[in-house]
Every structure is written in structure tokens, then in C-alpha cells.
Amino acid sequence: MAATGNEGETLLPDIEEEEEAEEMEREMESEDEEGMGVENSDDDEEGDTSEDERENEAEIQRLEEQFCVAHLFSSGVGTSKMTHGGNRCLLNVRNRGCWVSQLSINAFDYNCHVDLIKLLRQEGKLHRLRKARQKMSELFPLTEEIWLDWLKDEIGLTEGEETEREKIYELFEKAAKDYICPDIWLEYAQYSIGGMGSVGGIDRVRSIFERALTAVGLHMTKGAALWEAYREFEIAILSTLQPAPGGVASPEQQEQLNAQLERIHTLFRRQLAIPLMDMEATYAEYSDWADEGVSEMVTQHYKRSLQQLEKRRLHEETLLMAEPPKLAEYQNYIDYEMKEGDPARVQIIFERALAENCLVPDLWAKYTTYLDRQLKIKDLVLSSHERAVRNCPWTMGLWKSYLLALERHGAEHHIVSDVFEKALNAGFIQATDYVEIWQSFLDYLRRRVDFSKEGSRELEELRAAFTRCLDYLKQDVEERFSESGDLSCTIMQIWARIEALHCKNMQKARELWDSIMTKGNAKYANMWLEYYNLERSYGDAVHCRKALHRAVQCTSDYPEHVCEVLLTFERVEGSLEDWDAAVQKTESKLNRVNEQRVKAAEKEALQARQEEDRAEHRRKSKAEKKAQKKSQKTNQTGDKRKAEDDGEDEWGEDTELAHKRHRGERDFNPAALEEQMETESGLFGRRVPPPRKTEPPATRKNQQVAPETSSMVRKASDTTPDHRKDTNSVFVSNLAFNLEDPEGKLKAMFGTCGNIIEVRPVFTPKGAFRGYCYVQFEDELATQEALKLDRQEVDGRPMFVSPCVDKSKNPDFKVFKYNTSMEKHKIFISGLPFTCTTEKLEELCKEHGTVKAVRLVTNRSGRSKGLAYVEFENEEQASQAVLKMDRTKMETYTLSVAISNPPPRKTEVRPTASRVLGAMMPRQLQGTRGKGRTQVSLLPRSLHRQNAPEAKAENGTAAKQQDGMTDGQGLDSGTKSLSNEDFARMLLKK
């Protein structure tokens, strides 16, 4: 067995050595064929992917065979270690195969790319790792960490090989284009120092350092490292130019030495003129290094930089303390730099923000917009746009800006076309995004056409693009989103207008408009009017008349307006026969429309009645169920009820008030009693119970009511119902809680309406004003005048004035005074600026007809909700206003205008009263202190009595009760209540 185990131990290492040798041969062959930074074609990628899958499958099969051999020799310790390592290796290979398969399905899976690269780097599969990184870099910009790992791996492989240095340079250049990262530039500069011995090596190092300083030299926290590295490099060069000890430099050497010294001085001066962290140490170093000391000019630049540093230190400290991705902090920093107006500093802070927030489209859009409008440097602008769409390819706005930037900077046509094709394959999330990107590309193609040359190649290309666009929206976009995204056929409208205006081809324009109308747009008046305007501008009167007649026949949303346009056209252009035909056609159309509207109104009224009947049925059934539940509760009360019901005539009416008080209010509270009286529906006409009746008889022994309380209640009860008339009173609400002297202010405001008998503001028990009150007048005419003051402002807040109605007697009374059905002479406007006033809105609407009333919708504090109702003199003016005002702008706000048709208001379902006022109120299950914290019954189960089954009537006589009595019936029949001895006897029976 030992020998067998040794064979097992030596078998797998040999297999592994053979596999490693094969792997190395494959890597050597592939390295000879491929470059590190060269991008492969799509065919090569598909071949590589399939080859990787085949290699993964073969490797999994080999490892499984190895595990079978390993399990045959599982007695040795070394074998167990080998099996454990093999299991881990097999798991990695399976994961790798899974990720490769996933990428073959979706090549844009970013996380899958990252996981595959990490796994291949752990395994040391350098050939596959290089291909995986290349594929990912072709699709996405790589992060700083991925680039640094890639660069270090490649530098380690090519160390000591001068022939491979150029490939590393290309890889560094590619890394520097993705993001502006100080660490990558520093690594690039330090790597270039290793090649300074070659021809032109020193100049190349200086060039790389200068580019690095231009890119990230202004970086507040990491820029100093580049300056110091550059300065150390120049100091090292200076040491090589120094003459030997005791020697004298020749004039040529002295000239080189002075030039090198000047380079170092210049680097110090340049760095000290820039606000960087820890620049005090740089100034001290320069003071020590300079033999002649620091000049006054350098000191001034240094002090100015220190001041700039102090201004930005707060932002830098905020970034240092914030958690990633620090988007809000970067936004504040960017806003500050844009106010300062230094383009270089604005650019560097944008780049810093994008390095940590590369997937935020709004940040890219803000950056590219700034570059387009401020810097306008072609290479910088176009590279930024390219990086933006690579990071956020799903954002249509970035592609649209990219196309405009390419056209703005004179890019070649094939480049613009290639970018547009990439945009179509980017995978937008909305159908309308494809419509907008097509519009941008078609606008670009239209601007290339010279319409003075008939049949030019650019014109044919434009027409072909329009045709392709319509096919693309109909097939690809509609298949994906179930809609084309262009419901109004905007693309076809633009094409028709181009044909009519530039190409003078009205026949093609009419064909396009016929196609537009067949796509479901014939019922809209605005579409027909757009076509009519096109014919009016570029066509003839015959086609205008034909278009208007078709419009009258097909329009269903605003037929009155179309009829008016037809009649106006015939007044100007037509003959008597044309006028008669137009009048006859419009009258028949309007008659049909009115009949349809009447039928629709009848149908709506029928549906409303049916809904009201259903609501009434639900209300009645709910009231019946509630009454049934109350009767069941009445039947379940015990015999103790009888003794307590003897005092019902005295205090039963106050039980309801006692239940509404908070728990713990044992003593009589006059403020709570007054609060209970002062409600909107019942202030004038409720009987005030005597104070002695607010407590149950059991708790009223040996208690006396305070004289103050008694006097207050007597004062409240002195005002009899004869003096308090609801018809002569109004209810005023929505007043400010901190209103000073509400009684005096309301008397002054309502004094013009008539003689005031009383103003009763309502206060809390602690004396705070509740925000509402009652105003009673001498006659009803004054009440009607007072209602006209509704919505007037009191201390900057609208006051609500409504009739004082007892809702217990009038449950169906509604305070809402506006119509809740369709009003065709009134329009509803939404999206208004919150600063819009009634005067501004009335001035805006006057252009479309006579305005009878304007009502802005506000909240309780009087602030506008951005909604309004405008009433016109007739339906035609309202329809005209909707057509002209809808989707227009008002102070950057887009208005939405429609005919007023509010949704039906919800009707409250009120159960009918279960008892007549004045009748005996059924006892509640709660005590006088309200509902208890627990609903667990404290009565023993043996004393619980069930309701007796209802007796069935036989031959007109009711059957006798089994127990001799039921809950509630025993009390009515005068049955003697049980004593304590009776209860004890019942317990013993159990």
C-alpha cells in the first residue's frame, strides 16, 4: 500500500508538469502572434471565446480524471492535500467556464468581466488574463485599480527586454485616456525613466512629465507627488553634469549646468504658484536649495497660492471625511470652481469627481456641456464625449451631445456615422430615446445637403436615412417596446416639411401626410391643422379645401374649431357654392357631435345614478348591520344593568360625553364640556347637561362641583336655542393658530356684512386658539353677505367661510361649492409656476376669448398648487384656448391644458341613526373613563349567559324560553335581579 501511495503521489505532479509545459507553449505562441495593446476584431473575439470554452471543458475533464486517480490512493497525507488542492482548482475552472459562457451571452456584463479577471490573475493564467483585459477595455473604460494591476503584470513580464518597452508605452497611453488619474501618470513617468539611456530618452521622460503636469498637476492632494518626482529627476540629471571633484567645467559644460539649474528653478517657481497641499514644505525646500534665496516675485505667487488653498481647504477636508462616492460634496466643489472661473481648475475637479462617479450621466452631461461652451478645444472636447458614452452608453442625451460635438468640430462623415451606429446598439431604455437620436442624426444629414443642387448624393442619403428610420422604428423599436415611440409621427412631419420647403416636392409631402393620417392621427384636430398650414404655405387652395373638408369629417376632439377654420377659409378664398357646401357640411357635423354628446351625457348620468343607488344600498346594508350589532350588544348586558339603568333619566345622556373624554379625566372639566359643545354641526341648539350629571351615580357620592365650574356651565346654558340660530350664523375656519385677538379682527372684517350679535372663537382647555370660530348675525341677509368673504386673506392665510349647518340633521349637506362634472366652457390648467397670480393668468387667457372667472387652487396656507380653473364665455373659446395653450411655456414651466372634467368626489356613507333623540341610550361596554387598555372580560365564564335561541312561532303563539329569561327581556318583564348568594349558588353548581 505504501508503494501504491508513492505511485499516486508521483503521478499527479508529472501530469501537472506536463500541463504547465503545454500552457507555457501556448502562451509563447500566442505572445509571438498577438500584441498587448492591439484590439481584436469581432471574429477573433468569437473564436477566442469558443476556444476558451473548449479549453475549460478539456481542463475540467482532465482534472476529474486526476481526482478519480487521487481517490484510488487516498490513504496517504500527501494525497489528501493533493485532493483538496485539486478540488479548489476544479472549482476555479468551473467558475471560469461559467463566466466565459455568461460573457458569450451578454458581453456587456461588467461585473462578470471583473470577476473573470480576478480569478485568472489568482490562477496565474497570464495568456487568458491578457485577453480578458483587452476584451473588457474594448467595451468599458477600466478603473484605476484594474489598469495599475495590468501595467504591473506586463512590466514584470517584459522586465529587461527593451524591445517590449514600446508596447508598454502604448498600454500606458491607453490607460491615460480612460480617466485622468495621478497614480497612472506617476507610474508612467517613473517607467519612462528606465528608458532614459536610449536615444532621446531624457527628452521623452521630460515630455511625459510635462503631459502629466498638464493633466493632473493641479490635483490638490496628489499633484505634489508628480512635481516632486519631476524635480528629483532633474536634480539627478544635474548631478551627472557636475564636474569631477577638483576639476573645472568647460564653457560648454558650464552652459549645460546653468541650463539645468534654470530648469530646477523653473519647476520650483511653477509648483509654488499652484495651490497644493503641503506647499509650505516645498517653499522651505526651495529656500534651502536656492543659493541666492527666494525672489520677491516667487514669494508673492506663493502667498497668493496659499490664499487660494485656504479658500479650498474646507472643500478638500469635506471630501476627505465623506464616504464614497462623495457626489454631493463634489457637486458643491464644482459649483465653487465654476463661480471662480478658472477653466483648468474646473476641469481637474470634474475629472476627480468622474473618477469616483463614472456611472452618473448627469455629471458627464454637465462636464461635456461646460467643455462645449467654455473651452472648445477639439481634442479635449471629443475625448470627453467619447469617455462619457463609454461609461454611460444607456443615456441617449450623451450620444446626442456627442454627435453635435463631432459636427461642431468638423469631424469626417464616416466618423459621425460610426458613432451614430454605436448609439443605436447602446440599448436605450425608452422608445422615445431612439426617436430623439434619429432626429439628431437626420438633422445632421439635412445640414449637409446643398438643396440648390438637385439630385445630390447628400440629398439621396438624407431620404434613404428617413426611410431607414421609419423602418427601424416600426420593426426594431416596436418589437422591443411594443410602440414606435413616435405617436405623433414627428419624423414624417419633418420629412414632409423638408420636401415641401427645400425640394418643392408637394406630391411627396402629401403622400407622407396621408401615411400620417392612416396611423390613427385623423381624429385629432391639431394634426389636420398642421397639414392645412403646410398646404397653405406651399400648396394650393384646392388641396387646402380638400384637407379641411376631410378634417371636418374625421375630427372628433375639437370639431368646432376645425369647422370655424373651414368657414374662415371659404370667406377668404371660396365662391358662393363653396360657402354653401362648407356651411352644410359643418352644420351636419356639429349636429351629429351634439347628438353624440347628449347621448354620452345621458349615459354618464345613468351611470352616476346607478352608482348613487349602489352607494345608497351599501349605506343601508351597513346601517342595518350596525343596528343589528348594537341590538346584539344590548342583549348581552348583565343584570347589573338594571340597577344602573334606574338613573338613566338623570345622567344617561352624558354617557356619550364621558366616553369621548381622555382616560384619567375623573373630575369635571368645563373646558372639555365646552369643547364638546363647540362643533361645526350643533353649536346652536344642543342642550347643555347639568354638571352634576357628568359622573356616574356610583362615583358621585360625597363629591361637590366647584362653584366656578357650575357658573361656567350655567353661563353656557343661558344661551338658549332661540338665541342661537344656524341660519343667521357662519362657520369660519382655516385661521392661523397664533392669530392675535381673533374676536376683534373678525368683528372688524364681518362688520360690513351686517349687525353682529356674537363672535365665538374656540379655544383649547389650555387657552390656545383652535383656528376656527362662529359668527352670528341678526338676520339671514347678513349671513349671505358674509359668505361672499370666503377665501379672503387674514394675516396672509385664506379664511374659509361656510354656512353653519347641523350635519346630524342634514347629513347630505356639502360645503364644496364647485361643480364636479364636465364643464365645456371651463378649462383646467396644471403645471403653473407657483408664483403665478390670478392677474397674470387672466392676462394670458384673454388672448383666446372672454374670461369670466379665474380660480387658482391653493392649499390651506394660501400657497398655489400650480393648478387653476379658467371659465370662458362659451365652449368654442375654451376649445380654442386648449388648442393654443396646451404644452406652451410659462416661466420655464410647461403648461398642461384640458377641458375641466374633475373626477367624482367620494361620497361618505353614513349609517342611519340607531335610536331617536331623547330615547334611552343603550349602555356601552366601556365605563365612564372610556375604553380600557385590555378587552379581556373579567367576568367568570360560568356567569356568561348566551343568548337564548329565538322562539319559533307555532300557530301564532310564541314558544317559551328555555331558560325562562334572556338578556334584556328579563329586565323588561320585571324579573328580580340576582343577589350575591344566587351567584355563589350558580358557581357551586358548576
PEMO-V307432 format. One line per field, one symbol per residue. ss: DSSP state (A for helix, B for strand, O for the rest). phi: phi as a letter, one per 20 degrees, with the letter a starting at -180 (. if undefined). psi: psi as a letter, one per 20 degrees, with the letter a starting at -180 (. if undefined). A space follows every 10 residues. Layout:
# PEMO-V307432
ss = ???
phi = ???
psi = ???
This chain:
# PEMO-V307432
ss = OAAAAAAAAA AAAAAAAAAA AAAAAAAAAA AAAOOOOOOO OAAAAAAAAA AAAAAAAAAA AAAAAAAAAA AAOOOOAAAA AAAAAAAAAA AAAAAAAAAA AAAAAOOOOA AAAAAAAAAA AAAOOAAAAA AAAAAAAAAO OOOAAAAAAA AAAAAAAOOO OAAAAAAAAA AAAAAAAAOO OAAAAAAAAA AAAOOOOOOO AAAAAAAAAA AAAAAAOOOO OOAAAAAAAA AAAAAAAAAA AOOOOOOOOO AAAAAAAAAA AAAAAAAAAA AAOOOOOOAA AAAAAAAAAO OOOOOAAAAA AAAAAAAAAA AAAAAAAAAA AOOOOOAAAA AAAAAAAAAA OOAAAAAAAA AAAAAAOOOO AAAAAAAAAA AAAAAOOAAA AAAAAAAAAA AOOOOAAAAA AAAAAAAAOO OOAAAAAAAA AAAAOOOOOO AAAAAAAAAA AAAAAAAAOO OOOOOOAAAA AAAAAAAAAA AAAAAAAAAA AOOOOOOOOA AAAAAAAAAA AOOOOAAAAA AAAAAAAAAA AOOOAAAAAA AAAAAAAAOO AAAAAAAAAA AAAAOOOOAA AAAAAAAAAA AAAOOAAAAA AAAAAAAAAA AAAAAAAAAA AAAAAAAAAA AAAAAAAAAA AAAAAAAAAA AAAAAOOOOA AAAAAOOAAA AAAAAAAAAA OOOOOOOOOA AAAAAAAOOO OOOOOOOOOO AAAOOOAAAO OOOOOOAAAA AAAAAAAAOO OOOOOAAABB BBBOOOOOOO OAAAAAAAAA OOOOOBBBBB BBBOOOOOBB BBBBBBBOOA AAAAAAAOOO OOBOOOOBOB BBBOOOOOOO OOOOOOOOOO OOBBBBBBBB OOOOOOOAAA AAAAAAAAOO BBBBBBBBOO OOOBBBBBBB BBOOAAAAAA AAAAAOOOBB OOBBOBBBBB OOOOOOOOOO OOOOOOOOOO OOOOOOBOOB OOOOOOOOOO AAAOOOOOOO OOBBOOBBOO OOOOOOOOAA AAOOOOOOOA AAAAAAAAAO
phi = .ffffffffe ffgfffffff ffffffffff ffedefdeee ffffffffff ffffffffff ffffffffff ffdeeefgff ffffffffff ffffffffff ffffecfeef ffgfffffff fffmefffff ffffffffec feffffffff fffffffdfn dffeffffff ffffffefce dfffffffff ffffdffffm ffffffffff fffffcfeff ddffffffff ffffffffff efffgnedff gfffffffff ffffgfffff ffedfcfmff ffffffffff feneffffff ffffffffff feffffffff efegemffff ffffffffff negfffffff fffffdcfdd ffffffffff ffedelegff ffffffffff fcfeefgfff ffffffffem ffffffffff ffffefnfec ffffffffff fffffffeee ffdfmfffff ffffffffff ffffeffffe dmbencfelf ffffffffff eeeldfffff ffffffffen dfedffffff ffffffecdc ffffffffff fffdfcecff ffffffffff fedeefffff ffffffffff ffffffffff ffffffffff ffffffffff ffffffffff fffffefeff gfffffeffe cffefffffe fffnefffdf fffffffedf dqfdpefeff ffdecfgfde fldcefgfff ffffffefff gfeddffdcc ddcmeffefe lffffffffe fferfeebdd fdcfgenefe nbaccddfcf ffffffffef mfeclmcfee dcfecfffec fefdefdefd dfcfecdddc nfffefdfff ffffeffdqe eebcceecef enefencadc ddfbffffff fffeefmedb lmeeedcbff bfffffefed fffebegnff fffefeefen fffcdffeeg ffefdeffff fefclndfff ffenacfnff ffenffffef ffffffffff
psi = hggghhghhi gghgghgggh ggghgggggh hhhqrhjppq rhghghgggh ggghhgghgg gghhhhhggh hhljhqghhg gggghhgggh gggggghghg hghhgnikng hhgggggggh hhiknhghgg hghgghhhhq pqrggggggg ggghhhhjpi ohhihhhhgh hgghhihgqn phhghghggh hhhijiirpj gghgghgggg hghhgjhjph hihhhggggg ghghhhhhhi iprqpirpqr hghhghghhg ghgggggggg hijpoqqkih hgghhhhhhp hjrprhghgg hghhhgghgh hihggghghh iqqqjkgggh gggghghhhh johghgghhg hgghhiliko hhggghghgg hhhggkpggg ghhggghghh hmiiohhggg hgghhghhjk qqhhgggghg hhhhjimqiq hhhhghhggg ghgghhiipo iiopkqhhgh hghhhgghgg hghhfgghhg jjqiimhjlh ghgggghghg ghikmhghgh gghghghikj iiiphhghhg gghghhhibr hghgggghgh ghhhpigmhg gghhgghggh hhhragghgg hgggghghgh ggghghhggh gggghghggh ghgghhghgg hghghghghh hghhiiqaii hghhihjhhg jhhihhhhhi qqqimgrpoh ghghhhhmrh mjgnjppoqq hijiqqhhji qkqqpqhggh hghhhhihor hhhophhjqq ppakqphkpp mhggghghgj hihappgqon qpqrhjjqpi jrrppprhrh hhghhhhijp jqpoljpppp pqqopoihhm hjpphpjqqj rpoijqqppr jqqijprhgg hhhhihijap phqpopprah ijqqjjqqpp prhrhghggh hgghhpjrqo ljppqoprpo mqqpqpppop qqpiqqpirp pqqqiraija prhqjppjpq hhippqpqqp pppokjpqqq qgiiqrphhh hhjkppqqrh hgghhhhhh.
